């Protein structure tokens, strides 16, 4: 599973899976097991804002830290996503 970065943010790795690339850009946050069970899922908009779809095991403080990190780093994260998928940012319904 591709990680956006090799380090953890708020105690979680930020990653996506090869099956995820059929959706708009999003970020899973999970512990070292990198499984979707218990993981959070954030859809990322073109301006770096994110929408929490699944909270997983994260508490509100961790969610806020990860969303702030995504906002500050979304462009480099999008570049990594784009290596695998042609689908862009989340546009909503």
Secondary structure, DSSP 8 states (H G I E B T S, - for coil): --BS-SS-BTTBEEE--GGGGGSSSEEEEE-TT--STT-EEEEE-TTS-EEEEE-TT--HHHHHHHHHHHHHHHHHHHHHHHTT-S--S----
